[in-house]
Amino acid sequence: MVELVVLSGFVALQRKLVENLLRLHPEFAKHDWLLGAPFAAELCVDAQMWDVSRHGVGVMFRRRNLEPNIVVDVHVDISNCDRLDAWRLQQYVESIGGTLTFSDAKVMLQSGVEAGVLVAGENGGYEQKK
C-alpha cells in the first residue's frame, strides 16, 4: 500500500504543473470543456521538461527525459489542482514504478480521510486537509 506521504508529494507536484500550465496558457481555465485550449503543450518546471496533452476535459502531464517518466493525469476539474482521486493516484504511483490497483487507490484515499489527512469531496474526489 502506498504511504500517505506520497499523497502530499503528488498534490504538490500536480499543483506546480497546473499552476504553470494556467499561467502560460490561461485558455485552459476559460471553459469547463477546455474549448480553445491547445491539444499539446510543453512546460519547463524546476528545470524539467514536461509534455502536456489535452484529453476530454482534462490534461495529462508526462515528464520528459528523466526516468521514470512521471505521469500526472488531471482528467477532470482542472481548476482544482488540489484534487486527488483514485485514477490520478493510480496513474502517478504506477508512473514512478510502484504498484497500485484502482480499488487499492480508493482504499488509500479513504484511509487518508480516516487519518485526518484528506477531506472527501464530490464525485470521488478528495483534497488535502488544510
N, C-alpha and C positions, 0 to 999 in steps of 0.2 A: 504494500500500500504506500502511496506517495505521502511524504511527510507534509504537515501543514505549512512548513516554511516555504515549500515550493509554491504555494498559493501566493504568498507575498511577492516572491520574485517574479512570478508570472504577471501579476497585476501591475507591478512597477514597469516591467518591460512593455506590456501592452499599452500602458498609459503613455510612455515615451514615444512609442511608434505612432499611436493615434494622434497625439498632440502635434507631432512633427508633420504628419500627413495633412492634418487640418490647417496647419499654419502655411504649408506650401501649396495646398490645393483646397482652399475653403469651399469649393463647389461640392465637396463630399458632405458638407453639413447643411447644404441648402434645401435638400429634398430627401424625404424618407426613402424614396426609391432610387436615390443616387443619380437621378437624371442629370445629365450634363457633366458628370464626373468622368475622368478618363478611365479606360479599362485597364491600363497598365501605367505604372509609375515606378520611380526608384527613389530611395531615401538614403541619406548618409546620417546615421545616428551613432554617436560615440565612436566615430572613425570606422564604422562597419557599414557595408552596403547591404541594403535590403531591397528586394523586388516586391512590388505591390501589385496585386491583381484584383480587380473588382469582379465580384460574382454575386448575382442576385441582389440582395440588399446589404451585402457586406463586402469585406475586403480580406484578402489573405496576404500576410507578410511572410516572406521567406528570406532568411539571411543568406547572403551570397558568400562564396569562397571559404569561409571558415567552417570546419567541421565541428560539431554537427550543424547541418543546415536547419536551424531552428525555425519552426513554423508557429505563427500566431494567427489564428483564423477568427476574425471578428465577423462572424457570419450573420449577426443581427444586432440592431441597436448600436450602430457605430458611434452615436453621440455620447454613449455611456462607456467611457474607456475603463471604468472600474468593474464592469460586469464580468462575472465568471459564469460558466455553465459547463455541463458535463462534456459537451462536444469540444469546446475551447480547451478545457483542461486535458482531455484525452489526446487531442492533436498535439498540444505543446509537449506533454510528457513523452509521447512516442517520438517526437522530433529530436528530443535531447537524449534519446537512447533508452528511455525507460519503457516499462510495460504497464498499461492501464486500460482495462476494458471500460466500455461506456457505463456499465452497471456499477463497476467499482468507482468510477469517477463520481457518479451520483451519490454513492455511499460516502465518499470522501467529502463532498460538499456538505452533505447533511451532518457529518461529523464536525465540520467546521462551524456549523450553526450551534451544535450542541456544546462545542468547546468555547463558544462566545467569540469566535474569530470572524465569522461570517453572519450576514443577515440575509434571510431568504427574501427574494423579490418576486416579480411576476414571471410567468411562462418559463419556469425552470431556471431563472436567473438568480444569482447571488451577488453580494458585494461585501468587501471587507468592512468590518465594523470600524467606525471612526471614533 
